[in-house]
Amino acid sequence: MTAMLTRGGREWVPDYLVSINPELCIGCGRCFKVCGRDVMTLKGVNDEGEIVELDDDEDEEIEKKVMAMNDQDACIGCGACARVCPTNSQTHARAA
């Protein structure tokens, strides 16, 4: 991918969010709060280690909550989510 330009004319190459490691994620939601594009969503991890939708009826079966990809194609590669993640649980990459 070629570099894009900022409004000021400087070169900028976006790094897109491609995955979130559920082993590292603590579900704090900081990344979700800084992203206005619905790229991520809060999910649950059940006792079998599977990432599942959160449901009020199943909360007792949820071991922990984590952020998960919701709409990867909505990411604009700004990197705000990576800057606020306290566990470095995200992987970013440039477009091919």
N, C-alpha and C positions, 0 to 999 in steps of 0.2 A: 504494500500500500504506500502510496506517496504521502508525503506530509501535507497536512491541511494548514491553513493560516488562521491565526487568531485575528480578532478585529484590528489589532495594532500591526498586523502584517508579519508577526513572528511565526516561524514554523512550529507545528505541533502535530505529533503522531499519537492518536488515541490508543489506549490500552483497555480493551474490553474485558468485562467480567465474564469468565467462562465456567467457573465452578466455585463451590463453597465446600470446604472439608467439614463434614458433620462431626468428625472426631475432635477438631479444634474449636469449632464454633460454640460459643456459650449462650447464644440466643439473646444477647443483650439488646438487639434492635437498633444499634447506633447506625449501621449501614442503611437500614431501611428508612430511618428518619432523614438521612441526608439525600436519599435518592427520590426524586420526584417522578420517576418513570415506571414504577411497579416492576422493576427487574427482579426483586426478591420478595419473598413472603415467609411468614413464620410457619413452621411445620413442627411436628412432634417426632420423637424417636421412641419407638415402642421397646418392650423388653427383649425383642428378637433383633434389635438393631435396625429395623426398617424405618424409613422416613415415611410418615403418614400425615394425612390431613388432621388438623386439630378439630375435635368435636367435644362439646361439653360432656357428653355421655361417656367418653372414653378417657377422660383426663386421668383417671386412676391407673390406666395402662401405659401412660406416657412416662418414660424415664427422664427425658429432658426435652427442651424446646431448642430448635436450631433454625437459622435462616437457610432457605433453599432457593434455588432458581425458580422464578415465576415466568418471566418473559425475557429470555436472553437476548432476543432480537431488539428489544427496546433500549438496550444499553448504548450510550453515546460515548463511552470510554473516557469520562471525565476524571475518574480515579478518586472521587470523593469518598466512596465506600471503603476503599483501601486505606485511606488516610485516617479514618476513625476506628478501624477494626483493632481492638486491643489484643487479639490472638493471632493476627496474620493468617486467617483461615481461608482467604480468598486467593484464587489464581486468576491472573489477568494475562491477556495476550493481544498482540497486534493482529489486525485482520490479515489474512493471507493474500 
